[in-house]
Amino acid sequence: MVWTLELASFLDDAPWPANKAELIDYAQRTGAPQEVIENLRDLEDTDEPYESIEEIWLDYPTKEDFFYDEEDKDFSGFFVILENITPITIGVFNYRFY
């Protein structure tokens, strides 16, 4: 069972919580790729429904994986590093726009 963000995105609007059969039915009705349906068929048969994609794909990236902490706005260390960089000119380029 291999999940990617693209494959997992087909379950974004799934009717959570849902059991294995409901997820397979949803994927088939919405035209999800065969890989999604095969991944769902590989799931463990349980009586309890899955609450979200995170229960199916344990490494599913969350918003916290993509965005910085808005409360932590201290960028002083970043600017100190930039102050120590010496600019270097590599070449001059001429561009023509047609």
RODO-208021 format. One record per residue (C-alpha): residue number from 0; residue in three letters; x, y, z. Coordinates in steps of 0.25 Angstrom, whole numbers, plus 5000, padded with zeros to 4 digits. Layout:
% RODO-208021
<timi><doro>NUM</doro><vose>ALA</vose><X>X</X><Y>Y</Y><Z>Z</Z></timi>
...
END
This chain:
% RODO-208021
<timi><doro>0</doro><vose>MET</vose><X>5000</X><Y>5000</Y><Z>5000</Z></timi>
<timi><doro>1</doro><vose>VAL</vose><X>5006</X><Y>5013</Y><Z>4995</Z></timi>
<timi><doro>2</doro><vose>TRP</vose><X>5000</X><Y>5026</Y><Z>4998</Z></timi>
<timi><doro>3</doro><vose>THR</vose><X>5004</X><Y>5040</Y><Z>4991</Z></timi>
<timi><doro>4</doro><vose>LEU</vose><X>4998</X><Y>5053</Y><Z>4994</Z></timi>
<timi><doro>5</doro><vose>GLU</vose><X>4991</X><Y>5052</Y><Z>4980</Z></timi>
<timi><doro>6</doro><vose>LEU</vose><X>4985</X><Y>5039</Y><Z>4983</Z></timi>
<timi><doro>7</doro><vose>ALA</vose><X>4980</X><Y>5044</Y><Z>4997</Z></timi>
<timi><doro>8</doro><vose>SER</vose><X>4974</X><Y>5056</Y><Z>4991</Z></timi>
<timi><doro>9</doro><vose>PHE</vose><X>4963</X><Y>5047</Y><Z>4985</Z></timi>
<timi><doro>10</doro><vose>LEU</vose><X>4958</X><Y>5044</Y><Z>4999</Z></timi>
<timi><doro>11</doro><vose>ASP</vose><X>4958</X><Y>5059</Y><Z>5004</Z></timi>
<timi><doro>12</doro><vose>ASP</vose><X>4943</X><Y>5060</Y><Z>5003</Z></timi>
<timi><doro>13</doro><vose>ALA</vose><X>4940</X><Y>5045</Y><Z>5008</Z></timi>
<timi><doro>14</doro><vose>PRO</vose><X>4929</X><Y>5044</Y><Z>5018</Z></timi>
<timi><doro>15</doro><vose>TRP</vose><X>4937</X><Y>5043</Y><Z>5030</Z></timi>
<timi><doro>16</doro><vose>PRO</vose><X>4936</X><Y>5035</Y><Z>5039</Z></timi>
<timi><doro>17</doro><vose>ALA</vose><X>4935</X><Y>5023</Y><Z>5029</Z></timi>
<timi><doro>18</doro><vose>ASN</vose><X>4938</X><Y>5008</Y><Z>5029</Z></timi>
<timi><doro>19</doro><vose>LYS</vose><X>4946</X><Y>5001</Y><Z>5019</Z></timi>
<timi><doro>20</doro><vose>ALA</vose><X>4934</X><Y>4997</Y><Z>5010</Z></timi>
<timi><doro>21</doro><vose>GLU</vose><X>4929</X><Y>5012</Y><Z>5010</Z></timi>
<timi><doro>22</doro><vose>LEU</vose><X>4942</X><Y>5017</Y><Z>5006</Z></timi>
<timi><doro>23</doro><vose>ILE</vose><X>4943</X><Y>5008</Y><Z>4995</Z></timi>
<timi><doro>24</doro><vose>ASP</vose><X>4929</X><Y>5011</Y><Z>4990</Z></timi>
<timi><doro>25</doro><vose>TYR</vose><X>4932</X><Y>5026</Y><Z>4991</Z></timi>
<timi><doro>26</doro><vose>ALA</vose><X>4945</X><Y>5024</Y><Z>4983</Z></timi>
<timi><doro>27</doro><vose>GLN</vose><X>4938</X><Y>5017</Y><Z>4972</Z></timi>
<timi><doro>28</doro><vose>ARG</vose><X>4926</X><Y>5026</Y><Z>4971</Z></timi>
<timi><doro>29</doro><vose>THR</vose><X>4935</X><Y>5038</Y><Z>4970</Z></timi>
<timi><doro>30</doro><vose>GLY</vose><X>4945</X><Y>5033</Y><Z>4960</Z></timi>
<timi><doro>31</doro><vose>ALA</vose><X>4957</X><Y>5031</Y><Z>4968</Z></timi>
<timi><doro>32</doro><vose>PRO</vose><X>4969</X><Y>5024</Y><Z>4961</Z></timi>
<timi><doro>33</doro><vose>GLN</vose><X>4970</X><Y>5009</Y><Z>4963</Z></timi>
<timi><doro>34</doro><vose>GLU</vose><X>4982</X><Y>5011</Y><Z>4972</Z></timi>
<timi><doro>35</doro><vose>VAL</vose><X>4973</X><Y>5018</Y><Z>4982</Z></timi>
<timi><doro>36</doro><vose>ILE</vose><X>4963</X><Y>5007</Y><Z>4982</Z></timi>
<timi><doro>37</doro><vose>GLU</vose><X>4974</X><Y>4996</Y><Z>4983</Z></timi>
<timi><doro>38</doro><vose>ASN</vose><X>4980</X><Y>5003</Y><Z>4995</Z></timi>
<timi><doro>39</doro><vose>LEU</vose><X>4967</X><Y>5004</Y><Z>5002</Z></timi>
<timi><doro>40</doro><vose>ARG</vose><X>4965</X><Y>4989</Y><Z>4999</Z></timi>
<timi><doro>41</doro><vose>ASP</vose><X>4978</X><Y>4986</Y><Z>5006</Z></timi>
<timi><doro>42</doro><vose>LEU</vose><X>4973</X><Y>4992</Y><Z>5019</Z></timi>
<timi><doro>43</doro><vose>GLU</vose><X>4971</X><Y>4984</Y><Z>5031</Z></timi>
<timi><doro>44</doro><vose>ASP</vose><X>4956</X><Y>4979</Y><Z>5033</Z></timi>
<timi><doro>45</doro><vose>THR</vose><X>4951</X><Y>4985</Y><Z>5045</Z></timi>
<timi><doro>46</doro><vose>ASP</vose><X>4937</X><Y>4988</Y><Z>5051</Z></timi>
<timi><doro>47</doro><vose>GLU</vose><X>4941</X><Y>5002</Y><Z>5055</Z></timi>
<timi><doro>48</doro><vose>PRO</vose><X>4941</X><Y>5013</Y><Z>5045</Z></timi>
<timi><doro>49</doro><vose>TYR</vose><X>4953</X><Y>5021</Y><Z>5041</Z></timi>
<timi><doro>50</doro><vose>GLU</vose><X>4952</X><Y>5036</Y><Z>5046</Z></timi>
<timi><doro>51</doro><vose>SER</vose><X>4961</X><Y>5042</Y><Z>5036</Z></timi>
<timi><doro>52</doro><vose>ILE</vose><X>4972</X><Y>5040</Y><Z>5025</Z></timi>
<timi><doro>53</doro><vose>GLU</vose><X>4982</X><Y>5041</Y><Z>5036</Z></timi>
<timi><doro>54</doro><vose>GLU</vose><X>4977</X><Y>5027</Y><Z>5042</Z></timi>
<timi><doro>55</doro><vose>ILE</vose><X>4979</X><Y>5021</Y><Z>5028</Z></timi>
<timi><doro>56</doro><vose>TRP</vose><X>4992</X><Y>5028</Y><Z>5024</Z></timi>
<timi><doro>57</doro><vose>LEU</vose><X>5000</X><Y>5030</Y><Z>5037</Z></timi>
<timi><doro>58</doro><vose>ASP</vose><X>5010</X><Y>5039</Y><Z>5031</Z></timi>
<timi><doro>59</doro><vose>TYR</vose><X>4999</X><Y>5048</Y><Z>5024</Z></timi>
<timi><doro>60</doro><vose>PRO</vose><X>5005</X><Y>5062</Y><Z>5024</Z></timi>
<timi><doro>61</doro><vose>THR</vose><X>4997</X><Y>5072</Y><Z>5032</Z></timi>
<timi><doro>62</doro><vose>LYS</vose><X>4996</X><Y>5088</Y><Z>5031</Z></timi>
<timi><doro>63</doro><vose>GLU</vose><X>5007</X><Y>5088</Y><Z>5042</Z></timi>
<timi><doro>64</doro><vose>ASP</vose><X>5017</X><Y>5081</Y><Z>5032</Z></timi>
<timi><doro>65</doro><vose>PHE</vose><X>5015</X><Y>5092</Y><Z>5022</Z></timi>
<timi><doro>66</doro><vose>PHE</vose><X>5014</X><Y>5105</Y><Z>5029</Z></timi>
<timi><doro>67</doro><vose>TYR</vose><X>5022</X><Y>5112</Y><Z>5040</Z></timi>
<timi><doro>68</doro><vose>ASP</vose><X>5017</X><Y>5115</Y><Z>5053</Z></timi>
<timi><doro>69</doro><vose>GLU</vose><X>5010</X><Y>5128</Y><Z>5052</Z></timi>
<timi><doro>70</doro><vose>GLU</vose><X>5012</X><Y>5131</Y><Z>5067</Z></timi>
<timi><doro>71</doro><vose>ASP</vose><X>5027</X><Y>5130</Y><Z>5065</Z></timi>
<timi><doro>72</doro><vose>LYS</vose><X>5031</X><Y>5142</Y><Z>5057</Z></timi>
<timi><doro>73</doro><vose>ASP</vose><X>5045</X><Y>5144</Y><Z>5062</Z></timi>
<timi><doro>74</doro><vose>PHE</vose><X>5054</X><Y>5144</Y><Z>5049</Z></timi>
<timi><doro>75</doro><vose>SER</vose><X>5065</X><Y>5151</Y><Z>5056</Z></timi>
<timi><doro>76</doro><vose>GLY</vose><X>5075</X><Y>5139</Y><Z>5054</Z></timi>
<timi><doro>77</doro><vose>PHE</vose><X>5071</X><Y>5139</Y><Z>5039</Z></timi>
<timi><doro>78</doro><vose>PHE</vose><X>5075</X><Y>5153</Y><Z>5037</Z></timi>
<timi><doro>79</doro><vose>VAL</vose><X>5088</X><Y>5152</Y><Z>5044</Z></timi>
<timi><doro>80</doro><vose>ILE</vose><X>5092</X><Y>5141</Y><Z>5034</Z></timi>
<timi><doro>81</doro><vose>LEU</vose><X>5089</X><Y>5150</Y><Z>5023</Z></timi>
<timi><doro>82</doro><vose>GLU</vose><X>5097</X><Y>5161</Y><Z>5028</Z></timi>
<timi><doro>83</doro><vose>ASN</vose><X>5109</X><Y>5152</Y><Z>5027</Z></timi>
<timi><doro>84</doro><vose>ILE</vose><X>5108</X><Y>5149</Y><Z>5013</Z></timi>
<timi><doro>85</doro><vose>THR</vose><X>5117</X><Y>5156</Y><Z>5003</Z></timi>
<timi><doro>86</doro><vose>PRO</vose><X>5111</X><Y>5159</Y><Z>4990</Z></timi>
<timi><doro>87</doro><vose>ILE</vose><X>5118</X><Y>5153</Y><Z>4977</Z></timi>
<timi><doro>88</doro><vose>THR</vose><X>5116</X><Y>5157</Y><Z>4963</Z></timi>
<timi><doro>89</doro><vose>ILE</vose><X>5117</X><Y>5146</Y><Z>4954</Z></timi>
<timi><doro>90</doro><vose>GLY</vose><X>5114</X><Y>5152</Y><Z>4941</Z></timi>
<timi><doro>91</doro><vose>VAL</vose><X>5105</X><Y>5162</Y><Z>4933</Z></timi>
<timi><doro>92</doro><vose>PHE</vose><X>5094</X><Y>5157</Y><Z>4924</Z></timi>
<timi><doro>93</doro><vose>ASN</vose><X>5087</X><Y>5164</Y><Z>4913</Z></timi>
<timi><doro>94</doro><vose>TYR</vose><X>5073</X><Y>5160</Y><Z>4910</Z></timi>
<timi><doro>95</doro><vose>ARG</vose><X>5065</X><Y>5164</Y><Z>4897</Z></timi>
<timi><doro>96</doro><vose>PHE</vose><X>5050</X><Y>5164</Y><Z>4898</Z></timi>
<timi><doro>97</doro><vose>TYR</vose><X>5042</X><Y>5161</Y><Z>4885</Z></timi>
END
